[in-house]
């Protein structure tokens, strides 16, 4: 099958279709507290596993039998965990399997959005003919006015079963990468000039993966085919030659150096030299799947070629939301417990106070009776004072009499004085009787002046003419009267 792939550093943001299989991340089992990472290379039936601690390989294991189905993978996984003593939970997988499909596509170069929409449509058409898949896109070098991509597609059902196998063992599959990714990273370590393209042919366990790239991490194309170097070395030479011709025709690139990564025999090297023509340098580098795992160990789960990067991002968001909800629930429970404790404390204090009040009940009843009697006496006294102070008449008579004493002329003598209050009419009235010394004319003058003085006082006196009289006092017959008797009545405080 012909495949293309990009180096991880040059890859476009991955687009991942999340599978329909719903999985639940298990809680870490007791003892799985280390930061070790388990790397698995499942390459066309060959299974290798290694443990990495801070990107350094500490243990490795190789399966002695062919592993093709998920049932065989499950059994081999148990053997790998037991043999390596793995205690962590993080697992990454380098996968080359018949279910893992790689398809080259040319998308319109209008914009990134248009290109992604086009690729999504291609994936949907693929799913109509096959089944739902997880997929990720990578940009590759293109010589046309289009954008070149490589689609990596893995059936959702296959991933669901694979993930379930790992989850049942408290393992978290954080990365799934094709074999082209570690091969692309190995180009950097070959010591080739930046403007010189190289061809790498890697033995992937009964199959061969060929990539053509430059050291500046620009991937031209990638191919995979079922070729065994030991049993069919001629086929290896033919496929390498075809790749050289394709690079020259499509990308105008002449490749002078060929790297064979794996255990290549002398016969296989001769076949490659013979098929590819003179002037081609063929270099054999003893490379094992553990070298591929060592290369992938330094990558993060957010790597753009990670097939499950989008799914893991969604899972992290769901885990964050779940933690926030759990935190909110625990906070609510804490507040509820605090409120219950506060209510219980208040209730206990009130009950204690009630007991104290019940113990002092007799004394409180006596105090209440005393206060009731005191309030009753105070109310009676207040009513008495109100009756005495509020209901008594003002001292108008005394003040009026005192006033008369200040304005009374010496020739006038009072013999009768009375001031009365009429509740019906609310009027003060007075009655004066006395004598005025002098003859009739002199008496009238003195009495008139006295009357005018009273009319100008602050008492507001009004004396009707009919209510005043002046008569001579009887004397011996034939003699003139020396005094006059008078009667004066009127109203006080006349407005």
C-alpha positions as CSV (number, residue, x, y, z in Angstrom):
1,X,0.0,0.0,0.0
2,X,1.3,3.5,-0.9
3,X,1.5,5.9,2.0
4,X,2.6,9.4,2.7
5,X,3.4,11.1,6.0
6,X,4.7,14.3,7.4
7,X,7.4,14.8,10.1
8,X,5.7,15.6,13.4
9,X,7.3,19.0,13.6
10,X,5.8,20.1,10.2
11,X,2.4,18.5,10.6
12,X,-0.7,20.5,10.5
13,X,-3.2,20.5,13.5
14,X,-4.7,17.1,13.8
15,X,-8.3,16.4,13.2
16,X,-9.6,13.4,15.1
17,X,-13.0,11.7,14.7
18,X,-13.9,10.5,18.2
19,X,-15.2,6.9,18.2
20,X,-18.6,5.9,19.3
21,X,-17.1,3.6,21.9
22,X,-17.6,5.2,25.3
23,X,-14.9,4.4,27.7
24,X,-14.5,5.3,31.4
25,X,-11.0,6.2,32.7
26,X,-10.4,4.0,35.7
27,X,-9.0,5.1,39.0
28,X,-5.3,4.3,39.3
29,X,-4.7,1.0,41.1
30,X,-2.8,0.8,44.3
31,X,0.9,0.7,43.5
32,X,0.6,2.5,40.1
33,X,2.2,5.7,41.4
34,X,5.4,5.9,39.3
35,X,6.0,8.2,36.3
36,X,7.2,5.3,34.1
37,X,5.8,5.1,30.6
38,X,5.2,1.9,28.7
39,X,6.1,2.0,24.9
40,X,4.7,-0.7,22.6
41,X,5.7,-1.2,19.0
42,X,3.2,-3.5,17.3
43,X,4.6,-3.7,13.8
44,X,2.9,-6.2,11.4
45,X,2.7,-9.0,13.8
46,X,5.9,-8.3,15.8
47,X,5.4,-6.9,19.3
48,X,8.1,-5.1,21.3
49,X,7.7,-3.3,24.7
50,X,10.0,-1.0,26.7
51,X,9.7,1.0,29.9
52,X,10.9,4.6,29.9
53,X,11.7,6.7,32.9
54,X,12.4,10.4,32.0
55,X,12.9,9.3,28.4
56,X,15.5,6.7,29.4
57,X,14.8,3.1,28.6
58,X,15.0,1.0,31.8
59,X,13.5,-2.4,30.7
60,X,12.6,-4.1,27.4
61,X,10.7,-7.2,26.2
62,X,10.2,-8.9,22.9
63,X,7.4,-11.3,22.0
64,X,8.6,-14.6,20.6
65,X,5.5,-15.3,18.6
66,X,3.5,-13.5,15.9
67,X,0.8,-11.2,17.2
68,X,-2.0,-10.3,14.7
69,X,-5.3,-10.3,16.5
70,X,-6.5,-8.3,19.6
71,X,-6.8,-11.5,21.6
72,X,-3.2,-12.3,20.9
73,X,-2.3,-8.7,21.8
74,X,-4.0,-9.0,25.1
75,X,-2.1,-12.1,26.1
76,X,1.2,-10.6,25.0
77,X,0.5,-7.4,26.9
78,X,0.1,-9.4,30.1
79,X,3.4,-11.1,29.5
80,X,5.1,-7.8,28.7
81,X,3.8,-6.2,31.9
82,X,4.8,-9.2,34.0
83,X,8.3,-9.4,32.4
84,X,9.1,-5.7,32.7
85,X,7.5,-5.1,36.0
86,X,5.6,-2.1,34.8
87,X,3.9,-0.1,37.6
88,X,2.8,3.0,35.8
89,X,-0.3,3.9,33.8
90,X,0.8,5.9,30.7
91,X,1.1,3.9,27.4
92,X,2.0,4.9,23.9
93,X,1.8,2.7,20.8
94,X,3.7,2.7,17.5
95,X,1.3,0.9,15.2
96,X,1.7,-0.8,11.8
97,X,-1.3,-3.0,11.3
98,X,-3.6,-4.0,8.4
99,X,-6.4,-2.1,10.1
100,X,-4.4,1.1,10.2
101,X,-5.0,2.7,6.8
102,X,-2.9,5.5,5.3
103,X,-4.3,7.4,2.3
104,X,-2.7,10.3,0.4
105,X,-5.0,13.2,-0.6
106,X,-4.8,16.5,-2.5
107,X,-7.0,19.3,-1.1
108,X,-7.8,22.7,-2.5
109,X,-5.3,25.4,-1.5
110,X,-7.8,28.2,-0.9
111,X,-7.5,28.1,2.9
112,X,-7.0,25.8,5.8
113,X,-10.7,25.7,6.6
114,X,-11.5,24.7,3.0
115,X,-8.8,22.0,3.1
116,X,-10.1,20.6,6.4
117,X,-13.6,20.5,5.0
118,X,-12.5,18.7,2.0
119,X,-10.6,16.1,4.0
120,X,-13.6,15.7,6.3
121,X,-15.7,14.9,3.3
122,X,-13.2,12.3,2.1
123,X,-13.3,10.6,5.5
124,X,-17.1,10.6,5.5
125,X,-17.1,8.9,2.0
126,X,-14.6,6.4,3.3
127,X,-16.9,5.7,6.3
128,X,-19.9,5.1,4.1
129,X,-18.1,2.3,2.3
130,X,-16.4,0.9,5.5
131,X,-17.1,1.9,9.1
132,X,-16.5,4.9,11.4
133,X,-12.9,5.7,11.9
134,X,-10.5,7.8,14.0
135,X,-8.5,10.0,11.7
136,X,-5.8,12.6,11.6
137,X,-4.4,14.7,8.8
138,X,-0.8,15.7,8.0
139,X,0.5,18.1,5.4
140,X,3.1,16.9,3.0
141,X,5.2,18.6,0.3
142,X,3.3,19.2,-2.9
143,X,4.6,20.4,-6.3
144,X,1.2,21.4,-7.5
145,X,-1.1,24.3,-6.7
146,X,-2.8,22.2,-4.1
147,X,-2.3,21.2,-0.5
148,X,-1.0,17.6,0.0
149,X,-2.1,15.7,3.0
150,X,-1.9,12.2,4.4
151,X,-4.9,10.7,6.2
152,X,-4.2,8.1,8.9
153,X,-7.4,6.2,9.6
154,X,-8.1,3.5,12.2
155,X,-11.5,1.9,12.7
156,X,-13.3,3.1,15.8
157,X,-14.3,-0.5,16.7
158,X,-10.6,-1.6,16.6
159,X,-9.6,1.3,18.8
160,X,-12.5,0.7,21.2
161,X,-11.5,-2.9,21.8
162,X,-7.8,-2.0,22.0
163,X,-8.5,0.8,24.5
164,X,-10.8,-1.5,26.6
165,X,-8.0,-4.0,26.9
166,X,-5.7,-1.4,28.3
167,X,-8.3,0.2,30.6
168,X,-9.1,-3.2,32.1
169,X,-5.5,-3.2,33.3
170,X,-5.6,0.4,34.5
171,X,-3.5,1.6,31.6
172,X,-4.1,4.9,29.7
173,X,-3.4,4.9,26.0
174,X,-2.2,8.4,25.3
175,X,-0.5,8.2,21.9
176,X,-1.0,6.1,18.7
177,X,1.5,7.0,16.0
178,X,2.3,5.4,12.6
179,X,5.8,4.1,11.9
180,X,6.6,7.0,9.6
181,X,6.8,9.3,12.6
182,X,9.9,7.8,14.3
183,X,11.5,7.3,10.9
184,X,11.0,11.0,10.2
185,X,12.6,11.9,13.5
186,X,15.6,9.6,12.8
187,X,16.4,11.7,9.7
188,X,17.8,14.4,12.0
189,X,20.5,12.0,13.4
190,X,21.8,10.9,10.0
191,X,24.2,13.9,9.5
192,X,22.9,14.7,6.0
193,X,23.1,18.2,4.5
194,X,19.9,20.2,4.8
195,X,19.4,20.6,1.1
196,X,19.9,16.9,0.4
197,X,17.0,14.4,0.4
198,X,17.5,10.9,1.7
199,X,15.5,7.7,1.4
200,X,15.0,5.5,4.5
201,X,13.8,1.9,4.2
202,X,12.9,0.3,7.5
203,X,12.2,-3.3,8.3
204,X,8.9,-3.2,10.1
205,X,8.5,-6.9,10.9
206,X,7.6,-8.7,7.6
207,X,6.9,-5.4,5.9
208,X,8.9,-2.4,4.7
209,X,8.2,1.2,5.2
210,X,10.0,3.7,2.9
211,X,10.0,7.5,3.5
212,X,11.7,10.2,1.5
213,X,12.5,13.4,3.4
214,X,15.0,16.2,3.9
215,X,16.8,16.9,7.1
216,X,14.9,20.2,7.4
217,X,11.9,17.9,8.3
218,X,10.1,18.2,5.0
219,X,8.6,14.9,4.1
220,X,8.2,14.2,0.4
221,X,6.2,10.9,0.6
222,X,6.0,7.6,2.4
223,X,5.2,4.0,1.2
224,X,4.6,0.7,2.9
225,X,4.6,-2.7,1.3
226,X,4.7,-6.4,2.4
227,X,8.4,-7.2,1.7
228,X,10.6,-9.6,3.7
229,X,14.2,-8.7,3.4
230,X,15.4,-12.3,4.0
231,X,13.1,-14.2,1.7
232,X,12.7,-11.7,-1.1
233,X,15.6,-9.2,-1.3
234,X,14.9,-8.6,-5.0
235,X,11.6,-7.1,-4.2
236,X,13.3,-4.8,-1.8
237,X,15.6,-3.5,-4.5
238,X,12.6,-3.0,-6.9
239,X,10.6,-1.0,-4.4
240,X,13.5,1.2,-3.4
241,X,14.2,1.9,-7.1
242,X,10.6,2.8,-7.7
243,X,10.7,5.2,-4.8
244,X,13.8,6.9,-6.3
245,X,12.1,7.3,-9.6
246,X,8.9,8.6,-8.1
247,X,10.9,11.3,-6.1
248,X,12.7,12.3,-9.3
249,X,9.5,12.5,-11.4
250,X,7.2,14.1,-8.9
251,X,9.5,16.3,-6.9
252,X,12.5,16.8,-9.2
253,X,14.7,15.5,-6.5
254,X,17.7,13.2,-7.1
255,X,18.5,11.0,-4.1
256,X,22.1,9.9,-3.8
257,X,22.0,8.2,-0.4
258,X,19.9,5.2,0.8
259,X,19.6,4.1,4.4
260,X,18.5,0.6,5.2
261,X,17.3,0.5,8.8
262,X,17.3,-3.0,10.2
263,X,19.2,-6.3,9.8
264,X,19.9,-6.1,6.1
265,X,21.9,-9.0,4.6
266,X,24.7,-8.6,2.1
267,X,22.4,-10.0,-0.6
268,X,19.7,-7.4,0.1
269,X,22.3,-4.6,0.0
270,X,23.6,-5.9,-3.4
271,X,20.0,-6.0,-4.8
272,X,19.4,-2.4,-3.8
273,X,22.7,-1.3,-5.4
274,X,22.0,-3.3,-8.5
275,X,18.4,-2.1,-9.0
276,X,19.1,1.6,-8.2
277,X,22.1,2.0,-10.5
278,X,25.6,3.2,-10.0
279,X,26.5,6.2,-7.8
280,X,24.0,5.4,-5.1
281,X,25.4,5.1,-1.6
282,X,23.7,2.4,0.4
283,X,24.2,2.5,4.2
284,X,23.0,-0.1,6.6
285,X,22.1,0.9,10.1
286,X,21.3,-1.7,12.7
287,X,17.9,-0.4,14.0
288,X,15.4,-2.2,16.1
289,X,11.9,-1.3,17.2
290,X,13.3,-0.3,20.5
291,X,15.1,2.6,18.7
292,X,11.7,3.7,17.3
293,X,10.2,3.6,20.8
294,X,13.1,5.6,22.2
295,X,12.5,8.3,19.5
296,X,8.8,8.4,20.4
297,X,9.3,8.6,24.1
298,X,10.3,12.2,24.0
299,X,7.1,13.3,22.2
300,X,4.1,14.6,24.1
301,X,0.5,13.4,23.9
302,X,-0.3,16.7,22.2
303,X,1.8,15.8,19.2
304,X,-0.2,16.7,16.0
305,X,0.2,13.2,14.5
306,X,-1.2,11.5,17.6
307,X,-4.3,9.7,16.4
308,X,-6.1,10.1,19.7
309,X,-5.0,13.7,20.5
310,X,-8.5,15.1,19.9
311,X,-10.1,12.3,21.9
312,X,-7.7,12.8,24.8
313,X,-8.4,16.6,24.7
314,X,-12.1,15.9,24.9
315,X,-11.5,13.4,27.7
316,X,-9.4,15.9,29.7
317,X,-12.2,18.5,29.3
318,X,-14.8,16.1,30.5
319,X,-12.5,15.1,33.4
320,X,-12.0,18.8,34.3
321,X,-15.8,19.4,34.2
322,X,-16.3,16.3,36.3
323,X,-13.8,17.4,38.9
324,X,-15.4,20.9,39.0
325,X,-18.8,19.3,39.6
326,X,-17.4,17.0,42.2
327,X,-15.7,19.9,43.9
328,X,-18.9,21.9,43.8
329,X,-20.8,19.0,45.3
330,X,-18.2,18.5,48.1
331,X,-18.3,22.2,48.8
332,X,-22.1,22.0,49.0
333,X,-21.9,19.1,51.4
334,X,-19.3,21.0,53.5
335,X,-21.6,24.1,53.6
336,X,-24.6,21.9,54.5
337,X,-22.6,20.2,57.3
338,X,-21.5,23.6,58.6
339,X,-25.0,24.8,58.5
340,X,-26.3,21.7,60.3
341,X,-23.5,22.1,62.9
342,X,-24.4,25.8,63.4
343,X,-28.1,24.9,63.8
344,X,-27.2,22.1,66.3
345,X,-25.0,24.4,68.3
346,X,-27.7,27.1,68.4
347,X,-30.3,24.6,69.4
348,X,-28.1,23.2,72.2
349,X,-27.5,26.8,73.5
350,X,-31.3,27.5,73.4
351,X,-32.1,24.3,75.2
352,X,-29.5,25.2,77.9
353,X,-31.0,28.6,78.3
354,X,-34.5,27.1,78.5
355,X,-33.4,24.8,81.3
356,X,-31.9,27.8,83.2
357,X,-35.2,29.7,82.8
358,X,-37.2,26.7,83.9
359,X,-35.0,26.5,87.0
360,X,-35.7,30.2,87.8
361,X,-39.4,30.0,87.0
362,X,-40.7,30.6,90.5
363,X,-38.4,33.6,91.0
364,X,-39.4,35.0,87.6
365,X,-43.1,34.6,88.4
366,X,-42.5,36.6,91.6
367,X,-40.6,39.2,89.8
368,X,-43.4,39.5,87.3
369,X,-46.0,39.9,90.0
370,X,-43.9,42.6,91.6
371,X,-43.4,44.5,88.3
372,X,-47.2,44.2,87.6
373,X,-48.0,45.8,91.0
374,X,-45.4,48.5,90.5
375,X,-46.8,49.3,87.1
376,X,-50.3,49.4,88.5
377,X,-49.2,51.8,91.3
378,X,-47.4,54.0,88.9
379,X,-50.4,54.1,86.6
380,X,-52.7,55.1,89.5
381,X,-50.2,57.8,90.5
382,X,-49.9,59.1,87.0
383,X,-53.7,59.3,86.7
384,X,-53.9,61.2,90.0
385,X,-51.2,63.7,88.9
386,X,-53.0,64.1,85.6
387,X,-56.3,64.9,87.4
388,X,-54.6,67.3,89.8
389,X,-52.4,69.1,87.3
390,X,-54.3,68.8,84.1
391,X,-57.9,69.3,85.4
392,X,-57.5,72.2,87.9
393,X,-58.2,75.7,86.9
394,X,-55.4,78.2,86.5
395,X,-55.0,80.9,89.4
396,X,-56.8,83.6,87.5
397,X,-58.7,84.9,90.5
398,X,-55.5,85.4,92.6
399,X,-53.6,86.9,89.8
400,X,-56.5,89.3,88.9
401,X,-56.8,90.3,92.6
402,X,-53.1,91.0,92.7
403,X,-53.4,93.1,89.6
404,X,-56.3,95.1,91.1
405,X,-54.1,95.8,94.1
406,X,-51.5,97.5,91.8
407,X,-53.9,99.6,89.7
408,X,-56.5,100.5,92.4
409,X,-56.5,104.3,93.0
410,X,-56.3,105.4,96.7
411,X,-59.8,106.8,96.7
412,X,-61.4,103.4,95.7
413,X,-62.0,100.7,98.3
414,X,-63.1,97.2,97.4
415,X,-65.6,95.5,99.6
416,X,-66.5,92.4,97.5
417,X,-64.5,90.5,95.0
418,X,-65.4,87.3,93.0
419,X,-64.0,85.6,89.9
420,X,-65.9,82.6,88.4
421,X,-65.3,80.0,85.6
422,X,-68.3,78.9,83.6
423,X,-67.6,75.4,82.2
424,X,-70.7,75.6,79.9
425,X,-69.5,78.7,78.1
426,X,-65.8,78.5,78.9
427,X,-65.8,82.1,80.1
428,X,-64.2,83.8,83.1
429,X,-66.4,86.4,84.8
430,X,-65.8,88.8,87.7
431,X,-67.8,90.8,90.2
432,X,-66.5,93.9,92.1
433,X,-68.2,96.0,94.8
434,X,-66.8,98.9,96.7
435,X,-66.8,102.7,97.4
436,X,-65.3,105.7,95.8
437,X,-64.5,108.7,98.0
438,X,-65.7,112.1,96.8
439,X,-68.7,113.8,95.5
440,X,-70.7,112.5,92.6
441,X,-68.6,114.1,89.9
442,X,-65.3,113.3,91.5
443,X,-66.3,109.7,92.1
444,X,-67.5,109.3,88.5
445,X,-64.1,110.6,87.2
446,X,-62.1,108.3,89.5
447,X,-64.3,105.3,88.7
448,X,-64.1,106.0,84.9
449,X,-60.3,106.1,85.0
450,X,-60.2,102.9,87.1
451,X,-62.5,101.2,84.5
452,X,-60.3,102.4,81.6
453,X,-57.2,101.1,83.3
454,X,-58.8,97.7,83.6
455,X,-59.8,97.7,79.9
456,X,-56.2,98.2,78.9
457,X,-54.8,95.3,81.0
458,X,-53.6,92.0,79.8
459,X,-56.7,90.3,81.2
460,X,-58.7,91.5,78.2
461,X,-61.6,92.8,80.4
462,X,-65.0,93.7,78.9
463,X,-67.5,95.5,81.1
464,X,-71.0,96.0,79.6
465,X,-72.6,99.4,80.5
466,X,-75.5,97.6,82.1
467,X,-73.2,95.7,84.4
468,X,-71.8,98.7,86.2
469,X,-73.6,101.1,88.7
470,X,-72.5,104.0,90.8
471,X,-74.8,105.4,93.6
472,X,-74.2,107.7,96.5
473,X,-73.9,106.3,99.9
474,X,-76.8,107.5,102.1
475,X,-76.0,110.2,104.6
476,X,-77.7,112.5,107.2
477,X,-80.7,114.3,105.6
478,X,-79.7,117.7,104.3
479,X,-76.0,116.9,104.0
480,X,-74.1,116.1,100.8
481,X,-72.8,112.5,100.2
482,X,-69.0,112.2,100.6
483,X,-68.7,108.7,99.0
484,X,-70.2,106.7,96.2
485,X,-71.0,103.0,96.1
486,X,-70.2,101.1,92.9
487,X,-70.8,97.6,91.4
488,X,-68.7,96.4,88.4
489,X,-69.2,93.1,86.5
490,X,-67.5,91.9,83.3
491,X,-65.7,89.2,81.4
492,X,-62.0,88.3,81.4
493,X,-59.9,87.3,78.5
494,X,-62.2,88.7,75.9
495,X,-60.7,88.4,72.4
